[in-house]
Amino acid sequence: AGMAGAADTAIVATALAGLSEAGGSAPIVQAMLVSPAIGLGGLDPAALMTPSTDLEAMKEALLQQVEAAGDGIPPYFSGIVADIAADQPAVAISLAYPDCDMAEHAAELLGERWASTMPDAAQGQLEGGVTQGMDALCAATLTITATEPSPVGNPIFDAVLNAHMRGSLAALQISASPAGEEQ
């Protein structure tokens, strides 16, 4: 379990580094950890699990899934979605990726998918980025900031929770190969 612990630690540390960058100095009100399973519409979660659990093997499993990618963002190791207490309601998303090229691509797609799939209440000013993490890992980040203050809570984070509860958080949907296509 030593290797698994080290891999998990690097992944979590990378997601946290991205969150710290994306959220700035604003306090975190609440946060939700996300695993790739949240976005695995048409993918096989078992395909992302490798017996060795070292980062290289995990990256290979992810890359095999990416090659069959269609609509969606590249598969991520895990991530954090946080409700940020800034001047205006905001949400910061940080997803841990095997390398910075993939994270950069993901950050762009994440912003596009957010704009096209989330309800009006969850829209705002979008700012994407990439943060260097541990062991060559990188975090893709997206901060969504409301354009005006909210009298009650954070409508952006509420929209994330609602979409998650309905199993339709499409902004975090991982690319899937067309149905029925066997490898």
LOFIBA-477326 format. One line per field, with one value per residue (C-alpha): chain; y, x, z. Coordinates in steps of 0.1 Angstrom, whole numbers, m for minus. Each point is the difference from the previous one (the first is absolute). Example, Ala and Ser with C-alpha at 12.3 -4.5 7.8 and 13.67 -1.06 7.14 Angstrom:
BEGIN
unit <- [A, A]
north <- [m45, 34]
east <- [123, 14]
up <- [78, m7]
END
This chain:
BEGIN
unit <- [A, A, A, A, A, A, A, A, A, A, A, A, A, A, A, A, A, A, A, A, A, A, A, A, A, A, A, A, A, A, A, A, A, A, A, A, A, A, A, A, A, A, A, A, A, A, A, A, A, A, A, A, A, A, A, A, A, A, A, A, A, A, A, A, A, A, A, A, A, A, A, A, A, A, A, A, A, A, A, A, A, A, A, A, A, A, A, A, A, A, A, A, A, A, A, A, A, A, A, A, A, A, A, A, A, A, A, A, A, A, A, A, A, A, A, A, A, A, A, A, A, A, A, A, A, A, A, A, A, A, A, A, A, A, A, A, A, A, A, A, A, A, A, A, A, A, A, A, A, A, A, A, A, A, A, A, A, A, A, A, A, A, A, A, A, A, A, A, A, A, A, A, A, A, A, A, A, A, A, A, A, A, A]
north <- [0, 23, 9, 6, 23, 20, 2, 11, 26, 15, 2, 16, 24, 10, 6, 21, 20, 8, 9, 23, 17, 2, 11, 26, 12, m3, m24, m33, m4, m36, m24, m32, m25, m15, m33, m8, m21, 32, 7, m36, 0, m26, m11, m31, 11, m33, 10, 28, m23, m17, m27, 19, 34, 18, 33, m13, m29, 22, 25, m28, m11, 36, 5, m31, 15, 34, m16, m10, 34, 19, 28, 9, 8, m23, m26, 14, m18, 19, 35, 25, 23, 28, 27, 31, 29, 29, 34, m16, m37, m22, m36, m13, m33, m18, m33, m20, m12, m22, 29, 37, m3, m21, 25, 29, m16, m10, 35, 14, m26, 3, 37, m7, m29, 21, 28, m24, m25, 19, 19, 38, 1, m17, 24, 27, 12, m30, m2, m31, m9, m27, m6, m21, m28, m28, m26, 17, 0, 32, 14, 14, 28, 20, 28, 11, 34, 14, 34, 12, m7, m26, 7, m37, m24, m9, m6, m14, m26, m8, m7, m23, m20, m2, m12, m26, m13, m5, m17, 26, 21, 2, 26, m28, m27, m20, m7, m33, m22, m4, m26, m35, 6, m28, 5]
east <- [0, 31, m1, m38, 4, 28, m21, m31, 20, 15, m35, m16, 29, m3, m38, 5, 28, m23, m28, 22, 10, m36, m16, 26, m1, m38, m11, m16, m36, m5, 16, m7, 26, m6, 13, 1, m31, m21, 7, 2, m32, 10, 34, 8, 11, 19, 22, 14, 9, 34, 14, 33, m15, 32, m4, 14, m24, m29, 10, 2, m36, m12, 17, m16, m33, 9, 8, m36, m11, m29, m19, 12, 31, 30, m2, 14, 14, m22, m9, m17, m30, m1, m24, 21, m9, 12, m17, m23, m11, 26, 9, 36, 6, 33, 6, 32, 15, 30, 19, m3, m8, m31, m9, 3, m23, m24, m2, m10, m27, m12, m8, m18, m20, m9, m13, m20, m14, m6, m33, m1, 2, 34, 15, 24, 35, 21, 37, 20, 35, 26, 20, 31, m5, 21, 19, m6, m37, m20, m34, m24, m19, m32, m13, m36, m8, m36, m4, m20, m3, m26, m23, m1, 29, 18, m23, 30, 10, m38, m2, 30, m16, m34, 16, 21, m30, m18, 31, 3, 31, 8, 28, 21, m11, 30, 3, m15, 4, m32, m23, 5, 36, 22, 38]
up <- [0, 1, m37, 1, 30, m18, m32, 19, 19, m31, m17, 30, 5, m36, 2, 31, m16, m29, 24, 20, m33, m14, 32, 9, 36, 3, 27, m10, 13, m11, m25, m18, m10, m34, m14, m37, 6, 2, m37, m12, m21, m26, 13, 20, 35, 3, m29, 21, 29, m4, 24, 4, 8, m10, m18, m33, m1, 10, m27, m26, 9, m3, m33, m15, 9, m15, m33, m4, 11, m15, 17, 35, 19, 3, 28, 33, 31, 24, 9, 23, m6, 26, 11, 4, 23, m22, m4, m25, 1, m16, m7, m5, m18, 1, m19, 3, m33, m9, m17, m7, m38, 9, 28, m24, m25, 27, 15, m34, m5, 35, m5, m33, 15, 31, m22, m22, 25, 33, 7, 0, 38, m2, m26, 7, m9, m9, 7, m9, 9, 6, 32, 3, 25, 14, m20, m34, 6, m8, 10, m25, 18, m7, 22, m7, 17, 0, m15, 30, 37, 11, 29, 9, m2, m32, m30, m20, 26, 5, m38, 2, 29, m17, m33, 20, 19, m34, m13, m28, 9, m38, 5, 16, m25, m12, m37, m10, m31, m21, 15, m11, m13, 13, 5]
END
